[in-house]
C-alpha cells in the first residue's frame, strides 16, 4: 500500500528545505496544508515563545473512524543538527546520501516522511483506526526544547511512538539516559606573555589540567561524559584570563550521573585551586531517563506490528535522548522506533529507500494493532 515513489519524493523535498533549529517555519508551512488536505486538524502551539524560534510545534489530529479504539500519537522533529542550504543529493542503488559537503537531514525527516505517507495510506484506504495525533516538534536538536514547551492540553493520545533513531527498522528503544550539561567559566588573570607571564594565571592551563584528570568518554555501560566546546583566548602574547567550556554527562542510572557530574566538578575546582583561578559552573538538567518493558502496551503494540511485517524485532537501549524522554516524563508512555537513518550528525548521513518504506509500513501496522487492542 505504501507508494514508494511518493514517499521518496516527499522525503527528498523535505530534505531540500533548510531547517536548522529555530528556523523550521518554512517547512511547517509546507507540511501543514498537506495534512489538512488529508482531513487532519492542525494547531501550532506557542513553544517558540520559549525556544526563540520562528514557529511552534505542529500538532495534527486525525479523528477516529473506529469507536473505542486506542488513541495514539506518532512524533518526529522538523529541525536538523546543522544547516544544509546547498544540499546536493546522491542516490545510488536505492541509498540516499549527499555529496559529502553537508548533512542529508534524514534525522529526522527520515522519521517524518514515513509518518506522513502512512497517514496518507490510512486515509486513502479507510483503514480502521483510533484517533491518531502527529506531534511534529521544533528545536529538538538543541535540547528537546520544542517537546519541553509543547502545549500539553493539545495532546489527547494515551501513548506514543517517536521515529527518531537508527536501524534496524522494527526494533524498539525502551530506555534512554538522563542528561546534564555543564556551562563552565574558568577565570584566571591576564598578563603580557613575553614581559611578565609569571603575573598571569592561564585559564587554558587550568582547563587543560582539569580535563586531563576527568573520566571522559565511555564511563560504563550506562554512563558517558564529554567536553564538547572550549572557547577562550585573545592573542598569543596575552596569558588567557578566561575560558568558557561546555560539557555533558549522561547515564541511565541517576546515582551514576550524579557521581559523574560531581567528579567533573571536583576536577575543575582542584585544578583551579592549584593555579589560583576561580571556577563557575552552571548545571542544566536537560531531560530524564525512562524505562519501559516488553509488557508495556506501547512496546507490545510496536513489536506486534513489527512481527506482522516480518521485521527484525528486539528491544534496544539508547545512549542519547529524544522527545520520548519528555513525553514519558509527562506521563505518556512513549517508545522510540528504529528507522533507516545512518551516520547521523555527520556529512556521511544516509538512508535507504527500502527503510523509508519499511518505516511507513510499520506506522500503518501500529495504527491497525492499536485499533484492535482496545
C-alpha positions in Angstrom: 0.0 0.0 0.0 2.9 2.4 0.5 3.6 4.5 -2.5 7.4 4.2 -2.8 7.9 7.0 -5.3 5.6 9.4 -3.4 7.3 8.7 -0.2 10.8 9.1 -1.7 9.7 12.4 -3.3 8.3 13.7 -0.1 11.5 12.8 1.8 13.7 14.5 -0.8 11.5 17.6 -0.9 11.7 17.8 2.9 15.5 17.4 3.0 15.9 20.2 0.4 14.2 22.6 2.8 16.9 24.1 5.1 15.6 23.8 8.7 18.2 24.3 11.4 16.8 24.6 14.9 14.7 27.7 15.5 14.3 28.1 11.7 11.6 25.5 10.9 8.6 27.6 9.9 9.4 27.3 6.2 8.8 23.5 6.3 5.9 23.7 8.8 4.2 26.0 6.3 4.6 23.2 3.6 3.6 20.2 5.7 0.6 21.7 7.5 -1.6 22.2 4.3 -0.7 18.6 3.2 -2.0 17.2 6.5 -5.1 19.4 6.4 -5.9 18.1 2.9 -5.9 14.6 4.4 -8.5 15.6 6.9 -6.3 16.3 9.9 -7.0 19.3 12.2 -3.7 21.2 12.7 -2.7 23.5 15.5 0.6 25.3 16.1 1.4 25.9 19.7 3.4 28.8 21.1 6.5 26.8 22.0 8.6 29.3 20.0 8.0 31.9 22.7 10.3 29.8 24.9 12.5 28.3 22.2 13.3 31.6 20.5 12.4 30.0 17.1 10.2 31.2 14.3 7.5 28.6 14.8 5.9 26.4 17.4 5.2 22.7 17.3 2.7 21.3 14.9 0.0 19.1 16.4 -2.2 17.4 13.9 -5.1 15.2 14.8 -6.9 12.6 12.6 -10.3 11.7 14.1 -11.0 8.0 14.9 -13.1 6.1 12.4 -13.4 3.1 14.8 -15.2 3.8 18.1 -13.4 2.8 21.3 -10.0 2.3 19.6 -6.9 3.3 21.5 -5.8 6.9 20.7 -2.1 7.1 19.8 0.4 9.6 18.5 3.4 9.5 16.2 6.2 12.0 16.6 9.3 13.3 14.8 11.1 16.7 14.6 11.5 19.3 11.9 14.9 20.7 12.8 18.3 19.3 11.7 21.5 19.3 13.6 23.1 21.9 11.3 22.1 23.9 8.3 22.2 22.3 4.8 21.2 25.2 2.4 23.2 23.9 -0.5 22.1 20.3 -0.4 23.3 18.0 -3.2 21.6 14.7 -3.1 23.2 11.5 -4.5 21.1 8.3 -5.0 22.9 5.1 -5.7 21.4 1.6 -5.6 18.5 2.9 -3.5 20.7 4.6 -1.0 20.2 8.4 -0.5 23.1 10.4 0.7 24.8 13.8 0.0 28.0 14.5 -1.9 29.7 14.8 1.5 29.5 18.6 1.8 26.6 18.7 4.2 24.2 16.6 6.3 21.3 15.0 4.5 18.6 15.7 7.0 17.4 12.1 7.5 17.5 13.0 11.2 14.6 13.4 11.5 13.0 13.8 8.1 13.6 10.0 7.7 11.1 9.7 10.5 8.6 12.4 9.5 8.2 11.5 5.8 7.2 7.8 6.6 4.7 9.1 9.2 3.0 11.4 6.6 3.0 8.7 3.9 1.5 6.3 6.4 -1.3 8.7 7.3 -2.0 9.2 3.5 -2.3 5.4 3.2 -4.6 5.1 6.2 -6.9 7.8 4.9 -6.9 6.7 1.3 -7.8 3.1 2.2 -10.1 4.0 5.0 -8.2 1.7 7.4 -9.9 1.3 10.8 -8.1 3.4 13.4 -8.5 5.2 16.6 -7.6 8.9 17.0 -4.1 9.5 15.6 -2.1 12.5 16.5 1.1 13.7 15.0 3.3 15.6 17.4 5.8 17.3 15.0 8.2 19.2 17.1 10.8 22.0 16.7 14.2 22.7 18.2 14.8 19.1 19.2 18.5 19.1 18.3 19.2 21.9 20.9 17.9 20.2 24.0 14.4 18.9 23.1 13.1 22.4 23.5 10.0 22.0 21.4 8.9 19.0 23.3 9.7 20.6 26.7 7.4 23.5 25.8 4.7 21.7 23.9 1.1 22.6 24.8 0.2 19.5 26.9 -3.5 20.4 26.6 -3.4 19.7 22.9 -2.3 16.0 23.4 -5.2 13.6 23.8 -3.3 10.4 22.9 -2.6 7.9 25.6 0.6 6.5 24.2 3.1 7.4 21.5 5.8 6.4 19.1 8.8 8.6 18.2 10.5 7.8 14.9 14.0 9.2 15.7 16.8 6.6 15.9 18.7 4.4 13.6 18.2 0.9 12.2 17.1 -1.8 12.2 13.6 -0.8 11.4 11.4 -2.9 13.7 13.5 -2.5 16.8 12.3 -0.5 19.8 14.2 1.7 22.1 12.8 1.1 25.6 15.2 3.2 27.7 17.3 6.3 27.3 19.6 8.2 29.7 19.2 11.3 31.8 21.5 14.2 30.6 23.0 17.1 32.4 25.1 19.8 30.7 27.8 21.9 32.4 28.4 25.5 31.4 31.8 26.3 32.9 33.7 29.5 33.2 37.4 29.5 34.3 38.7 32.9 35.4 42.4 33.4 35.6 44.4 36.6 35.3 45.8 38.4 32.2 49.4 39.3 31.8 51.8 40.0 29.0 53.1 36.6 27.8 56.5 38.0 26.9 57.3 40.5 29.6 55.7 39.1 32.7 53.9 35.8 32.2 54.5 34.8 35.8 52.0 37.5 36.9 49.2 35.9 34.9 47.0 32.8 35.5 46.2 31.0 32.3 42.6 29.8 32.2 43.7 27.5 29.3 46.2 25.7 31.5 43.6 25.3 34.2 41.0 23.7 32.0 43.7 21.5 30.3 44.8 20.1 33.7 41.2 19.5 34.7 40.3 17.7 31.5 43.4 15.6 31.8 42.1 14.3 35.1 38.5 13.8 34.1 37.0 10.5 33.3 35.5 11.1 29.9 34.1 9.1 27.0 32.6 5.7 27.9 32.5 5.5 31.7 30.5 2.3 31.9 27.7 0.5 30.1 25.1 3.2 31.2 27.2 6.3 31.5 29.1 8.7 29.2 30.7 12.1 29.5 32.2 14.6 27.1 33.8 18.0 26.9 32.5 19.4 23.6 33.2 23.2 23.4 36.2 25.2 24.6 36.3 29.0 23.9 38.9 31.4 25.1 42.0 33.5 24.4 42.6 36.7 22.6 46.2 36.7 21.4 49.4 34.6 21.7 51.1 37.4 23.7 48.3 37.5 26.4 48.1 35.0 29.2 44.5 33.8 28.7 42.3 35.2 31.5 39.1 33.4 30.8 37.8 30.2 29.2 34.2 29.1 28.6 33.6 25.4 28.3 30.5 23.3 27.6 30.4 19.7 28.7 27.9 17.0 29.4 27.3 13.7 31.2 24.6 11.1 30.6 23.5 7.9 32.3 20.6 5.6 32.6 21.3 5.4 36.3 20.6 8.5 38.3 23.2 7.9 41.0 25.9 7.2 38.4 25.1 10.5 36.7 25.3 12.4 40.0 28.6 10.8 40.7 30.0 11.7 37.3 28.9 15.3 37.4 30.4 15.6 40.9 33.6 14.1 39.7 33.8 16.6 36.9 33.1 19.5 39.3 35.8 18.2 41.7 38.5 18.1 39.0 37.6 21.6 37.9 37.9 23.1 41.4 41.0 21.2 42.2 42.8 22.4 39.0 41.6 26.0 39.6 42.9 25.9 43.2 46.3 24.7 42.1 46.7 27.7 39.8 44.8 30.3 41.9 42.0 30.6 39.4 38.2 30.6 40.0 35.5 28.4 38.6 31.8 29.0 38.0 29.7 26.1 36.8 26.0 26.1 35.9 24.5 22.7 35.7 21.5 22.3 33.3 19.2 19.4 33.7 18.2 18.6 30.1 15.9 15.6 30.4 15.1 12.5 32.5 15.6 8.8 31.8 12.8 6.4 31.2 12.5 2.6 31.1 9.8 0.6 29.5 9.4 -3.2 29.4 8.0 -5.6 26.8 4.9 -5.8 29.0 4.1 -2.1 28.5 1.2 -1.8 26.0 3.1 0.8 23.8 6.0 -1.6 23.4 3.8 -4.6 22.9 1.8 -2.8 20.1 5.1 -1.8 18.4 6.5 -5.3 18.5 3.3 -7.0 17.4 3.1 -4.6 14.4 6.7 -5.3 13.5 6.3 -9.0 13.6 3.2 -8.7 11.4 5.5 -7.3 8.7 8.3 -9.8 9.4 10.6 -7.0 10.5 13.6 -7.6 12.7 12.3 -7.1 16.3 14.1 -6.5 19.6 14.5 -4.1 22.5 17.4 -1.6 22.4 19.0 0.7 24.9 19.8 4.3 23.8 22.8 6.4 24.6 21.0 9.7 23.6 17.8 11.4 24.5 14.9 12.1 22.2 11.4 13.7 22.6 10.3 10.4 24.0 12.2 11.3 27.2 10.0 14.4 27.6 6.7 12.6 26.7 7.4 9.8 29.2 8.2 12.4 31.9 4.7 13.9 31.1 3.2 10.5 31.9 2.6 9.4 28.4 4.2 6.0 27.7 6.3 6.5 24.6 8.9 4.4 22.9 11.3 5.2 20.0 11.1 3.2 16.8 14.1 2.3 14.8 14.3 4.0 11.3 16.7 3.8 8.4 18.8 6.9 9.3 22.5 6.1 9.4 25.6 8.1 10.3 23.5 10.9 11.8 25.1 14.2 12.7 27.8 13.7 10.1 28.2 14.5 6.4 28.1 10.8 5.7 24.4 10.6 6.8 22.3 8.4 4.6 19.1 6.4 4.4 17.9 3.6 2.2 14.6 3.9 0.3 13.7 0.4 1.4 13.9 1.5 5.0 11.7 4.6 4.4 9.1 2.2 3.0 9.5 -0.2 6.0 9.1 2.6 8.4 5.9 3.8 6.7 4.5 0.2 6.7 5.3 -0.1 10.4 3.4 3.1 11.2 0.3 1.8 9.4 0.7 -1.6 11.1 0.9 0.1 14.5 -2.3 2.0 13.9 -4.0 -1.2 13.0 -2.8 -3.1 16.0 -3.6 -0.2 18.3 -7.1 0.0 16.9 -7.7 -3.7 17.5 -6.2 -3.8 21.0 -8.9 -1.7 22.7 
